[in-house]
Amino acid sequence: MSPEKRKLITDSFNRSETLKFYKAELLEAETNFISIKIPKMELMTRKAGMFNGAMIASLVDVSSGYAAVSHYEEDCYVVTVELKVNYLRPAMGDALVSKSYVVKGGSKISVIRTEIYTVVDNSGHESHVATSLVTMMKIK
């Protein structure tokens, strides 16, 4: 990834009010790959302490969008066409981590696979809690 493209992605990430609210951290930004971490907050959890499915789906959507953008050389904007999440187990942990990979990057349509993990801070142990397939369309 060119330094200019990395700056575009980082600047966009840092401008997002939603990502600021979630205290999100951009862990990695490479061509065809993005990883994001979001620490647990009470508003993101169910009474039993697990992350809410809506929070997981939101992270899938954002991470997949940045992965799609990372595929294109030029500055662009993408929108979600389809998003499917399979929840594998209760998301218990101190943070969510996304790992989004471009499976197929086309001139307008990209397919992204995003894996979601929970992390326990004191051990660093990752638990695979969701897998998804997302279709994104470049509109600019």
C-alpha positions in Angstrom: 0.0 0.0 0.0 1.3 3.4 -0.9 2.0 5.9 1.9 -0.7 8.2 0.3 -3.3 5.5 0.4 -2.4 4.5 4.0 -2.8 8.2 5.0 -6.2 8.4 3.2 -7.5 5.4 5.2 -6.0 6.5 8.5 -7.4 10.0 8.1 -10.8 8.7 7.2 -10.7 6.3 10.2 -9.7 9.2 12.6 -12.4 11.5 11.3 -15.2 8.9 12.0 -17.3 10.1 14.9 -18.7 6.5 15.3 -15.2 5.0 15.6 -14.2 7.7 18.0 -17.3 6.9 20.1 -16.4 3.2 20.1 -12.7 4.0 20.9 -11.7 2.0 17.9 -8.1 1.4 17.0 -6.8 0.7 13.5 -4.4 -2.2 14.1 -3.3 -2.9 10.5 -3.9 -1.4 7.1 -2.5 -3.2 4.1 -3.6 -3.7 0.6 -6.6 -6.1 0.7 -6.4 -6.4 4.6 -7.7 -4.3 7.5 -7.7 -5.1 11.2 -9.6 -3.0 13.9 -9.9 -3.4 17.6 -12.7 -2.1 19.8 -12.6 -2.3 23.6 -15.6 -3.5 25.5 -17.9 -0.9 26.9 -21.1 -1.5 28.8 -23.3 -0.2 26.0 -22.0 -2.9 23.7 -22.9 -5.9 25.9 -25.8 -8.0 26.9 -26.7 -8.6 30.6 -24.5 -11.8 30.7 -21.5 -9.7 29.7 -21.1 -10.8 26.1 -20.8 -8.4 23.2 -24.1 -7.7 21.5 -24.6 -9.1 18.0 -25.4 -5.7 16.6 -21.9 -4.5 17.8 -20.3 -7.4 16.0 -22.3 -6.7 12.8 -21.3 -3.0 13.0 -17.6 -3.9 13.3 -18.0 -6.3 10.3 -19.5 -3.6 8.2 -16.9 -0.9 9.0 -13.9 -3.3 8.7 -15.1 -4.8 5.5 -15.6 -1.3 4.0 -12.1 -0.2 4.8 -10.7 -3.5 3.4 -12.6 -2.9 0.2 -11.2 0.7 0.0 -7.7 -0.7 0.6 -8.0 -2.7 -2.6 -8.3 0.3 -4.9 -5.3 2.5 -5.8 -7.3 5.7 -6.0 -9.3 7.4 -3.3 -12.8 6.0 -3.3 -16.1 5.5 -1.4 -17.8 2.1 -0.9 -21.3 1.1 0.3 -22.5 -2.3 1.6 -24.5 -4.4 -0.9 -24.9 -7.5 1.2 -23.7 -8.5 4.7 -24.0 -12.0 6.3 -22.7 -12.8 9.7 -22.5 -16.2 11.3 -22.2 -16.0 15.1 -20.0 -18.9 16.2 -20.0 -18.6 20.0 -20.8 -16.1 22.7 -18.5 -13.1 22.4 -16.9 -13.0 25.8 -13.8 -11.0 26.2 -12.3 -7.5 26.8 -12.2 -6.4 23.1 -13.4 -7.2 19.6 -10.8 -7.6 16.8 -11.7 -7.7 13.2 -9.6 -9.2 10.4 -10.9 -8.3 7.0 -9.6 -9.8 3.8 -10.5 -9.0 0.2 -11.5 -12.3 -1.4 -12.4 -10.8 -4.8 -11.7 -7.2 -5.8 -13.5 -6.1 -8.9 -13.7 -2.7 -10.6 -17.0 -1.9 -8.8 -17.9 -4.9 -6.7 -15.7 -6.5 -4.0 -16.3 -9.5 -1.8 -14.7 -9.4 1.7 -14.3 -12.1 4.3 -14.3 -10.7 7.9 -13.4 -12.7 10.9 -14.2 -11.4 14.4 -12.4 -12.4 17.5 -12.7 -11.5 21.2 -9.4 -10.9 23.0 -8.8 -11.2 26.7 -6.4 -8.4 27.6 -4.3 -10.0 30.3 -3.6 -13.2 28.3 -3.8 -12.0 24.7 -5.9 -15.1 23.9 -8.1 -14.7 20.8 -11.4 -16.6 20.5 -13.1 -16.8 17.0 -16.6 -15.6 17.6 -18.0 -14.7 14.2 -17.3 -15.1 10.5 -18.9 -13.1 7.7 -19.0 -12.5 3.9 -19.7 -9.0 2.8 -20.3 -7.5 -0.7 -19.2 -3.9 -1.2 -19.8 -1.6 -4.2 -17.5 1.3 -5.2 -19.6 4.4 -5.9 -16.9 7.0 -6.2 
